[in-house]
Amino acid sequence: MTFFKELHRRNVFKVASVYLVTSWLVLQIFSVIAPYLNLPNALGTGVTVLLLVFFPFACILAWAFELTPDGLKRTHEVDEEDSIRHITGKKINNSLVFALIVSLAFISYQQWSMNHTTQTNITIAVLPFEDMSPDHSQEYFGDGMAEELLNSLAKIKALQVTARTSSFSFKNKDISIKDIGRSLGVNYILEGSIRKSADKLRITAQLINTETDFHLWSATYDRKLDDVFAIQDELTIAITQALKLTLLPQEKSLLAHKPTNNIQAYELLLKAQSLLVVQNAESVQQAIKALQQAIALDANFDRAKALLYASYYSAYSFLGMSLEEVKTKQTLLFSELVASQDISAEKYIAISDYLVVYLKNYSAAEQAILNAIKLNPSNITALKDLTIFQSYPDAIKTIKEAIKIAPLDISVKYYALRYYQLQGDSKKASEIYQQIEQSSQESHFRHYAAKHIYFTQEKNLNKAKAYLTSTNIKHNRYSEYMLIDLYLYQQQLELALSLLEENVHSNSYDDQFARQLLHLNLYGKDNIITNKQRQRIEQLALFLPSKLQKDLAVTFNIIIGDLSPILADKDYYQDLLTRAETLSANVGFSDELLIDIAWIYAQQGDKRLLDKVLKSIEHLIPWCQLRPVGRQGCDTLLYHTQIITDKEELLNMVQKSFYTGLDYRDKHLKTDARYMMLHDSPAFHVFADSYVANLPH
């Protein structure tokens, strides 16, 4: 009898087959449960080694021993007539068939789970990683790791990745994976945990199919903190492999890019990201400090610079930083970002913002945003900024795509609300606002949405008051200005003055502050304020810079139609000629005034200021033609550049602008010198009378 025949006779092949199939099943089951038990990779390796080591022993036992009715005996001690190895062989065959059926079922289920989602519709959300550190002090690091993975996955064209603002809304909530997937509209969820102690780091992650709850892939990484970028790369590659995606060369290049080589600076960035989500004075201050420290550690850390650039807007809202100081700090960061060779979506977003707000260069700004979207198609900020350069129908299309990526993000829905309003679809805007009201997400965009519904669209001051005086509202600088506006609209001047005085030492004295003082002065013209209140207004005006005080007085004269003091002040006019050369595109209080006065002097035959203004802003004409309603000054710009020559068409544009806003000066529409080119139009006076009569009181 040959050796191979003897192996067959003694069921060695059958035992080996059952052993191998069963071992494979054990390893598959282990890979699924290991992440839940936070088991290290080494344990998985150990199990694999043990199964391999015991394989020859199983074969040797099958060769050396035989199962009999009297128990296990050595093979050579069993007579051939008494042997039941053929019965044992059948049992082993049955075991093998069962093991194969289970294995095939496992493989089929895994394949079905993968194929159930088409390659053109792979959607994934990354949940915040749980902090498993001994002292639970690394929550920011877990959030940051999850966000970094999210950003890495977003660079892969075949994936649609849910934005942080939506996926992180499930943090610390006991909701099933299926329900999260349903809420976010995704096929897959990536969840995990981090354990960080000193320079040691353990990251566990698992990829789950939201429809089947099947764990498609999981892994645990035990490394040094310095290896964090390598872990991120390995995680991203492993996920794409689990999803059977092929990375393009440019995608591999983007994934390999490191934001910084300084791990301490990187940790500070993650901490700042977490702090800025909180959005209060203390968190904003700490975030700015952390980012400044990160930049001090790595002067080329552009991600930190871009986030610091954006955080200065929060400093304006929560820390009382003046717009002038914001501009100064952002200008420095802009210069450094432009000079940098780094490539990141965040860098291009900051550059685009500066180009729009301060340099009036819409074309370059649009290109910068397109660069950002190319680098990260799931970046919600970039998608929202892209709509600045689009017509309202196109902007709505872009925002709809953004809502797919961030279905729970209030800021995205606010943009949708505003564009529907500007397009004239009030019904759709109201539907969007209902969704915002039902959301539990905290955001200052909730205040913006409320203002544009209650003040702008419905002009319902009672609803505005109910919203702003609710015990549930979390006030910030913007909502406090809204509340002052409300008091002014309702002629509750004592309340408005008290709130202005209460905040005068904590807030800077910016354009919004000047506008509210202007509103109070207009009440003074109508003899609605008392002498004592007038004195208090004069005291508040002293907090304004002297130039802004002058602008405030001139604006008052423009609104009431008293132009003689303006035309008589030659020194002021010379100052405006100088200012026209640095006209900014954000159209602040002084910039609006500069444009207004240019039109006024042009009507008197002096076009020097108008020529300078037009030279400074003429490149904005295409953007005004694209979106003539909703952009400050577009109506008069198009008229004075003779793009619009028909006064009826101009009046139609002006009417639409008024119906998409609510301003203090509205009740003085008939005397407002901004519209002097329409003062000879009977239709304008009919509109003005009707509009003013229907203003809320």
C-alpha positions in Angstrom: 0.0 0.0 0.0 1.4 3.3 -1.0 1.9 6.2 1.4 -0.8 8.4 -0.1 -3.3 5.5 -0.1 -2.6 5.0 3.6 -3.2 8.7 4.3 -6.5 8.3 2.5 -7.4 5.1 4.4 -6.6 6.8 7.8 -8.8 9.9 6.9 -5.8 12.2 7.2 -6.9 14.2 4.1 -10.4 14.6 5.4 -9.3 15.7 8.8 -6.9 18.2 7.2 -9.6 19.6 5.0 -12.0 20.1 7.9 -9.3 21.6 10.0 -8.4 24.2 7.3 -11.9 25.2 6.5 -12.8 25.5 10.2 -9.6 27.5 10.9 -10.6 30.0 8.1 -14.0 30.4 9.6 -12.5 31.0 13.1 -10.2 33.8 11.7 -13.2 35.5 9.9 -15.3 35.5 13.0 -12.3 36.8 15.0 -11.8 39.7 12.6 -15.4 40.7 13.2 -15.5 40.6 17.0 -11.9 41.8 17.7 -12.7 45.5 17.2 -15.7 45.4 19.6 -13.5 43.8 22.3 -10.6 46.2 21.5 -8.3 43.3 20.9 -4.8 44.1 19.6 -3.6 43.1 16.2 -1.0 40.9 17.9 -3.7 38.7 19.2 -5.1 38.0 15.7 -1.6 37.2 14.6 -1.2 34.8 17.5 -4.4 33.0 16.8 -3.3 32.5 13.1 0.1 31.2 14.2 -1.5 28.8 16.7 -3.8 27.4 14.1 -0.9 26.9 11.7 1.2 25.2 14.4 -1.5 22.8 15.4 -2.3 21.8 11.8 0.5 19.2 11.5 -0.4 17.9 15.0 -4.0 17.3 13.8 -2.7 15.4 10.8 -0.3 13.4 13.0 -3.2 12.5 15.3 -5.3 11.4 12.4 -2.5 9.2 11.2 -1.6 7.7 14.6 -5.0 7.2 16.2 -8.4 5.8 15.2 -11.8 6.3 16.7 -13.4 3.0 17.8 -16.6 2.0 19.7 -14.3 1.6 22.8 -12.7 5.0 22.4 -9.5 6.4 20.8 -6.9 3.8 20.1 -3.6 3.7 18.3 -4.1 2.7 14.6 -1.8 -0.3 14.6 -3.7 -1.8 17.6 -7.1 -1.9 15.7 -7.8 -5.0 13.7 -9.1 -4.4 10.2 -12.3 -6.3 10.9 -13.1 -4.2 14.0 -12.3 -0.9 12.3 -15.1 1.7 11.8 -12.9 4.2 10.0 -15.3 4.1 7.0 -18.1 5.3 9.4 -15.8 7.9 10.9 -14.9 9.0 7.4 -18.5 9.6 6.6 -18.9 11.7 9.7 -15.9 13.7 8.8 -17.3 14.2 5.3 -20.5 15.5 6.8 -18.5 17.9 9.0 -16.6 19.0 5.9 -19.7 19.6 3.9 -21.3 21.6 6.8 -18.1 23.7 7.2 -18.0 24.3 3.4 -21.7 25.4 3.4 -21.1 27.8 6.2 -18.0 29.2 4.5 -19.8 29.6 1.2 -22.7 31.3 2.9 -20.3 33.7 4.6 -18.5 34.5 1.3 -21.8 34.9 -0.6 -23.2 37.2 2.1 -20.0 39.3 2.0 -20.1 39.5 -1.8 -23.8 40.4 -1.8 -23.2 43.0 0.8 -20.5 44.5 -1.4 -22.4 44.2 -4.7 -25.7 45.5 -3.2 -24.1 49.0 -3.5 -23.1 50.0 -7.0 -19.7 51.5 -7.7 -21.3 54.7 -8.8 -23.3 55.2 -5.6 -20.9 54.5 -2.7 -21.7 56.8 0.1 -20.0 56.7 3.5 -20.1 58.6 6.8 -17.4 58.8 9.4 -18.6 58.9 13.0 -16.5 60.5 15.7 -14.0 58.1 17.2 -14.7 57.2 20.8 -12.1 58.2 23.4 -10.9 55.1 25.2 -7.9 56.8 26.8 -7.4 56.0 30.5 -8.2 59.6 31.6 -10.7 60.3 28.8 -8.9 63.5 27.9 -8.4 62.8 24.2 -11.9 63.4 22.9 -10.6 66.2 20.6 -8.1 63.7 19.2 -10.7 61.1 18.4 -12.9 63.8 16.7 -9.9 65.0 14.8 -8.8 61.6 13.6 -12.3 60.9 12.4 -12.4 64.3 10.6 -9.0 63.7 9.0 -10.1 60.3 7.7 -13.3 61.9 6.4 -11.2 64.5 4.5 -8.9 61.8 3.2 -11.8 59.7 1.9 -13.4 62.8 0.4 -10.4 63.0 -2.0 -11.5 59.8 -3.7 -13.7 60.6 -6.6 -15.7 57.3 -6.4 -16.8 58.1 -2.9 -19.5 60.5 -1.6 -18.5 61.3 1.9 -21.0 62.9 4.4 -19.7 66.2 5.8 -18.6 66.4 9.4 -21.4 68.7 10.5 -23.9 65.9 9.8 -22.1 62.8 10.7 -20.8 64.2 14.0 -24.3 65.2 15.0 -24.8 61.6 16.3 -22.0 61.9 18.8 -22.8 60.4 22.2 -26.2 59.3 20.9 -27.6 55.8 21.3 -28.8 55.3 17.7 -28.4 52.1 15.6 -26.1 52.0 12.6 -29.1 51.4 10.4 -30.9 54.5 11.7 -27.8 56.6 11.3 -27.4 55.3 7.7 -31.0 56.1 7.0 -30.8 59.6 8.4 -27.6 60.4 6.5 -28.5 58.5 3.3 -25.3 56.5 3.3 -24.4 52.9 2.5 -21.5 52.6 4.8 -20.5 53.8 8.3 -16.9 54.0 9.5 -16.7 54.0 13.3 -13.9 53.5 15.7 -12.0 54.4 18.9 -8.7 55.8 19.9 -6.6 55.1 23.0 -3.8 57.6 23.5 -1.3 57.6 26.4 1.9 59.6 26.2 3.4 58.8 22.8 1.5 55.5 22.4 -1.5 55.3 20.2 -4.1 52.6 19.5 -6.7 53.2 16.8 -9.5 50.7 16.1 -11.8 51.1 13.1 -14.5 49.1 11.5 -16.5 49.6 8.3 -20.2 48.6 8.4 -22.8 48.2 5.8 -25.8 50.2 7.0 -28.4 48.1 5.2 -27.2 44.7 6.5 -25.3 45.8 9.6 -22.5 43.6 8.3 -18.9 44.4 9.4 -17.1 44.6 6.1 -13.7 45.3 7.5 -12.0 46.1 10.8 -8.5 46.6 12.1 -6.6 47.7 15.1 -3.3 49.7 15.0 -0.9 50.0 17.9 1.8 52.6 17.0 3.7 55.5 18.2 2.1 59.0 18.0 4.6 60.0 15.4 3.1 57.4 13.0 -0.3 59.0 13.1 -0.1 60.1 9.4 1.0 56.6 8.3 -2.0 55.1 10.2 -4.4 57.5 8.4 -2.9 56.5 5.1 -3.2 52.8 5.9 -6.8 53.2 7.1 -7.8 55.0 4.0 -6.2 52.4 1.7 -7.7 49.6 3.7 -11.2 51.1 3.4 -10.8 51.6 -0.4 -9.7 48.0 -0.7 -12.6 46.7 1.4 -14.9 48.7 -1.0 -13.1 47.3 -4.0 -12.1 50.7 -5.3 -9.1 51.5 -7.4 -7.2 54.7 -6.5 -6.1 57.0 -9.3 -2.5 58.2 -9.3 -3.5 61.7 -8.4 -5.6 60.4 -5.5 -2.7 58.5 -4.2 -0.6 61.6 -4.4 -3.1 63.6 -2.5 -3.5 61.0 0.2 0.3 60.9 0.7 0.4 64.6 1.4 1.2 65.5 5.1 -0.1 68.8 6.4 2.9 69.1 8.8 5.9 67.2 10.1 5.3 68.5 13.6 3.1 66.2 15.6 2.6 68.7 18.4 1.4 71.3 16.0 -0.9 68.8 14.4 -2.4 68.0 17.8 -3.0 71.7 18.4 -4.8 71.9 15.1 -7.1 69.0 16.1 -7.8 70.7 19.4 -8.6 74.0 17.7 -11.0 72.3 15.3 -12.8 70.7 18.3 -13.0 74.0 20.2 -14.4 76.0 17.2 -17.3 73.6 17.0 -18.5 74.8 20.4 -18.7 78.4 19.3 -18.6 80.5 22.4 -16.3 83.2 23.6 -14.0 81.0 25.7 -13.7 78.2 23.1 -13.0 80.7 20.3 -10.3 82.4 22.3 -8.7 79.0 23.2 -8.9 77.9 19.6 -7.1 81.0 18.3 -4.4 80.5 20.9 -3.9 76.9 20.0 -3.7 77.8 16.3 -1.2 80.5 16.9 0.9 78.0 18.9 0.7 75.5 16.1 1.9 78.1 13.6 4.8 79.0 16.0 5.8 75.4 16.0 5.6 75.1 12.2 5.7 78.3 10.3 4.7 76.4 7.1 1.6 74.8 8.6 -1.0 76.2 6.1 -3.9 74.2 7.4 -3.5 75.9 10.8 -3.2 79.3 9.0 -6.4 78.7 7.0 -8.3 77.7 10.1 -7.0 80.7 12.0 -8.1 82.9 9.1 -11.7 81.6 9.4 -11.6 81.7 13.2 -11.2 85.5 13.1 -14.8 85.7 11.9 -15.8 83.9 15.1 -13.6 86.4 17.0 -15.8 89.2 15.6 -19.0 87.4 16.6 -17.9 86.2 20.1 -14.9 88.2 21.2 -15.9 91.7 20.0 -13.0 91.9 17.6 -13.5 94.9 15.2 -13.9 94.3 11.5 -10.8 96.4 10.9 -8.7 94.2 13.2 -10.2 91.1 11.5 -9.1 92.5 8.1 -5.6 93.3 9.4 -5.0 89.8 10.8 -6.6 88.1 7.7 -4.5 90.1 5.3 -1.3 88.8 6.9 -2.5 85.2 6.7 -3.6 85.7 3.1 -0.2 86.9 2.1 1.4 83.8 3.6 -1.1 81.4 2.1 -0.7 82.8 -1.4 3.1 82.5 -1.2 2.8 78.9 0.1 3.3 75.8 -2.2 0.9 73.7 0.0 -2.2 72.2 -1.6 -5.3 71.9 0.6 -8.9 72.8 0.2 -8.8 74.9 3.3 -6.0 77.0 1.9 -8.0 77.8 -1.3 -11.1 78.5 0.7 -9.4 81.2 2.7 -7.7 82.7 -0.4 -11.1 82.8 -2.2 -12.8 84.5 0.8 -10.1 87.2 0.9 -10.3 87.8 -2.8 -14.1 88.4 -2.6 -14.3 90.3 0.7 -11.3 92.6 0.3 -9.9 92.5 -3.2 -13.1 92.4 -5.3 -11.5 89.8 -7.6 -14.4 87.5 -8.2 -12.8 85.6 -11.2 -9.7 84.6 -9.2 -11.9 83.8 -6.2 -14.1 81.5 -8.2 -11.1 79.7 -9.5 -9.7 79.3 -6.0 -13.0 77.7 -4.8 -13.0 75.4 -7.8 -9.5 74.3 -6.8 -10.8 73.6 -3.3 -13.7 71.5 -4.5 -11.4 69.6 -6.8 -9.2 68.7 -3.8 -12.2 67.9 -1.6 -15.6 67.5 -3.3 -17.3 67.0 0.1 -16.1 70.3 1.6 -19.3 72.0 2.5 -17.7 75.4 3.0 -16.3 75.3 -0.6 -19.7 74.3 -2.0 -21.5 77.1 -0.2 -18.8 79.6 -1.4 -19.2 78.4 -5.0 -22.8 79.6 -5.0 -21.5 83.2 -4.6 -20.5 83.0 -8.2 -23.6 81.4 -9.6 -27.0 82.4 -10.7 -29.8 81.6 -8.3 -31.0 78.5 -10.2 -27.5 77.2 -10.4 -26.8 78.1 -6.8 -29.9 76.1 -5.7 -28.6 73.1 -7.7 -25.2 73.3 -5.9 -26.9 73.6 -2.5 -29.1 70.6 -3.2 -25.9 68.6 -3.9 -24.5 70.0 -0.6 -27.6 68.9 1.3 -27.0 65.3 0.0 -23.5 65.5 1.6 -24.6 67.3 4.8 -28.4 66.6 5.2 -28.4 67.8 8.8 -26.3 70.9 8.4 -28.3 74.1 9.3 -25.9 76.4 7.5 -26.5 74.6 4.2 -30.2 74.8 4.7 -29.9 78.5 5.5 -28.2 79.0 2.1 -31.0 77.1 0.4 -33.6 79.2 2.2 -31.9 82.5 1.2 -31.6 81.5 -2.5 -35.2 80.4 -2.7 -36.2 83.8 -1.2 -34.0 85.7 -3.7 -35.5 83.7 -6.5 -39.0 84.6 -5.3 -40.0 81.2 -4.0 -41.2 82.1 -0.5 -43.1 78.9 -0.1 -40.0 76.8 -0.5 -38.0 79.1 1.8 -40.7 78.6 4.5 -40.5 74.8 4.1 -36.7 74.9 4.5 -37.1 77.1 7.6 -39.4 74.5 9.1 -36.7 71.9 8.7 -34.2 74.3 10.5 -36.7 74.8 13.3 -37.0 71.0 13.8 -33.3 70.5 13.9 -31.5 70.1 17.3 -28.2 71.4 15.9 -26.9 74.6 17.5 -25.7 77.1 15.0 -25.7 80.9 14.5 -27.2 80.2 11.1 -30.4 79.5 13.0 -30.4 83.2 13.8 -29.7 84.2 10.2 -32.6 82.0 9.0 -35.0 83.4 11.6 -34.0 87.0 10.6 -34.7 86.3 6.9 -38.0 84.7 7.6 -39.4 87.0 10.2 -37.8 90.3 9.2 -37.3 89.9 5.5 -39.9 87.6 4.1 -42.9 87.7 6.5 -42.0 91.1 8.1 -43.6 89.7 11.2 -42.1 91.4 14.2 -44.2 89.5 16.7 -42.7 86.2 15.6 -39.3 87.7 15.6 -39.8 88.8 19.2 -41.0 85.4 20.2 -37.9 83.8 18.7 -35.4 86.3 20.1 -36.8 86.4 23.6 -37.2 82.6 23.9 -35.6 81.0 26.9 -34.0 78.4 24.6 -32.1 80.8 22.4 -28.3 81.0 22.9 -27.4 84.6 22.2 -24.3 85.8 20.5 -23.3 89.1 19.0 -25.4 88.6 15.9 -28.6 87.7 17.7 -28.1 90.6 20.1 -27.9 92.9 17.1 -31.1 91.3 15.8 -32.8 92.0 19.1 -31.7 95.6 19.0 -33.1 95.8 15.4 -36.3 94.4 16.6 -36.7 97.0 19.4 -35.9 99.7 16.8 -38.5 98.4 14.3 -41.1 98.4 17.1 -40.0 101.8 18.3 -39.1 100.4 21.7 -36.3 102.9 21.9 -35.5 102.6 25.6 -34.9 98.8 25.3 -32.8 99.3 22.2 -30.7 102.0 23.8 -30.2 100.0 27.0 -29.0 97.0 25.1 -26.6 99.1 23.0 -25.2 100.7 26.2 -25.0 97.3 27.9 -22.8 95.9 25.1 -20.9 99.0 24.2 -17.8 98.1 26.2 -17.7 94.4 25.1 -18.2 94.9 21.4 -16.3 96.8 18.8 -17.9 99.8 17.1 -18.4 98.6 13.7 -20.7 99.1 10.7 -23.7 97.4 12.4 -23.3 99.6 15.4 -23.3 102.6 13.2 -26.4 101.5 11.3 -28.3 101.2 14.6 -27.3 104.7 15.6 -28.4 105.9 12.2 -31.8 104.3 12.8 -32.1 106.1 16.2 -31.1 109.4 14.5 -33.9 108.9 12.0 -36.3 108.6 14.8 -34.9 111.8 16.1 -35.9 113.5 12.9 -39.4 112.4 13.4 -39.4 113.8 16.9 -40.0 110.3 18.4 -37.1 110.4 20.8 -36.7 112.5 24.0 -34.0 115.0 24.7 -32.4 112.6 27.2 -32.4 109.8 24.7 -30.9 112.1 22.1 -28.0 112.8 24.6 -27.5 109.1 25.1 -27.3 108.5 21.3 -24.7 111.3 21.0 -22.7 109.6 23.8 -22.8 106.3 22.0 -21.8 107.9 18.7 -18.6 109.1 20.4 -17.4 105.4 20.5 -17.3 105.4 16.7 -14.0 106.4 15.0 -14.2 110.1 13.8 -14.3 109.1 10.2 -17.3 106.8 10.8 -19.0 109.5 12.8 -18.7 111.8 9.8 -20.0 109.0 7.5 -23.0 108.5 9.8 -24.0 112.2 9.6 -23.6 112.2 5.8 -25.7 109.1 5.4 -28.4 110.7 7.5 -28.5 113.6 5.1 -28.7 111.3 2.1 -31.7 109.4 3.5 -33.7 112.5 4.3 -32.8 114.1 1.0 -30.8 117.1 2.4 -27.8 117.2 0.1 -26.6 120.8 0.5 -24.3 120.1 3.5 -22.7 117.2 1.6 -22.1 119.2 -1.6 -20.7 122.1 0.4 -18.1 120.0 2.2 -15.2 120.0 -0.3 -12.6 118.5 2.2 -14.9 115.5 2.7 -15.2 115.1 -1.1 -11.4 115.1 -1.5 -11.2 112.4 1.2 -13.8 110.3 -0.7 -11.8 110.6 -3.9 -8.8 109.1 -2.1 -11.0 106.4 -0.5 -12.4 105.4 -3.9 -9.1 103.9 -4.9 -9.3 101.3 -2.1 -13.1 100.6 -2.4 -13.7 97.2 -0.8 -16.1 94.6 -2.1 -17.7 93.6 1.2 -19.7 96.9 0.9 -19.5 98.0 4.5 -21.2 101.1 5.9 -18.6 103.5 4.5 -18.3 101.8 1.2 -22.1 102.0 0.6 -21.9 105.7 1.4 -19.0 106.2 -1.0 -21.0 104.7 -3.9 -24.1 106.7 -2.9 -22.3 110.0 -2.9 -20.6 109.2 -6.3 -24.1 109.0 -7.8 -25.2 112.2 -6.1 -22.2 114.2 -7.4 -22.7 112.8 -10.9 -26.3 114.1 -10.8 -24.8 117.5 -10.1 -22.4 117.2 -13.1 -19.2 116.3 -11.2 -18.3 112.7 -12.4 -14.8 112.5 -11.0 -15.8 110.4 -8.0 -18.2 108.3 -10.0 -15.4 107.6 -12.6 -13.1 106.4 -9.8 -15.8 104.3 -8.2 -16.7 102.7 -11.5 -13.1 102.0 -12.3 -12.8 100.3 -8.9 -15.9 98.1 -9.2 -16.6 97.8 -12.9 -15.4 94.2 -12.9 -18.4 93.4 -10.7 -20.8 94.2 -13.6 -20.9 90.6 -14.8 -21.7 89.4 -11.3 -24.5 92.0 -11.0 -25.9 90.9 -14.3 -25.8 87.3 -13.1 -27.6 88.1 -9.8 -29.0 91.6 -9.9 -31.2 91.1 -6.9 -29.6 90.5 -3.5 -26.3 92.2 -4.2 -25.9 95.6 -2.7 -25.7 98.4 -5.2 -26.2 96.3 -8.3 -29.3 98.2 -9.4 -27.6 101.6 -9.5 -24.3 100.1 -10.8 -26.1 98.6 -13.8 -28.0 101.8 -14.4 -25.0 104.2 -14.2 -22.9 102.0 -16.5 -25.8 102.0 -18.9 -26.3 98.3 -18.8 -29.8 99.2 -17.8 -31.2 102.2 -19.6 -34.9 101.8 -19.0 -36.2 103.3 -15.8 -39.1 100.8 -15.7 -36.6 98.0 -15.7 -34.5 99.7 -13.0 -37.7 100.2 -10.9 -38.5 96.5 -11.2 -35.1 95.6 -10.0 -35.3 98.1 -7.1 -38.7 96.7 -6.1 -37.4 93.1 -6.0 -34.5 94.3 -3.8 -36.8 95.9 -1.3 -39.0 92.8 -1.1 -36.0 90.6 -0.2 -34.9 92.8 2.7 -35.9 95.1 5.6 -33.9 98.2 6.3 -34.2 101.1 8.7 -34.2 103.6 5.9 -37.1 102.0 4.1 -39.7 104.3 5.5 -37.8 107.3 4.0 -37.7 105.7 0.6 -39.3 108.7 -1.2 -36.6 111.1 0.0 -33.6 108.7 -0.1 -31.1 110.3 -2.6 -29.9 106.9 -3.6 -33.0 106.6 -5.8 -33.0 110.2 -7.2 -32.8 108.8 -10.7 -36.3 107.5 -10.1 -37.7 110.5 -8.3 -39.3 111.7 -11.6 -41.1 108.4 -12.1 -44.8 108.4 -11.0 -44.6 104.6 -10.7 -41.7 104.9 -8.2 -43.8 107.1 -6.0 -46.8 104.7 -6.1 -44.5 101.9 -5.2 -42.9 103.9 -2.4 -46.2 104.9 -0.9 -47.5 101.4 -1.0 -44.3 99.8 0.4 -43.9 102.3 3.3 -47.6 101.9 4.2 -47.2 98.1 4.6 -44.0 98.2 6.7 -44.3 96.5 10.1 -44.6 98.7 13.2 
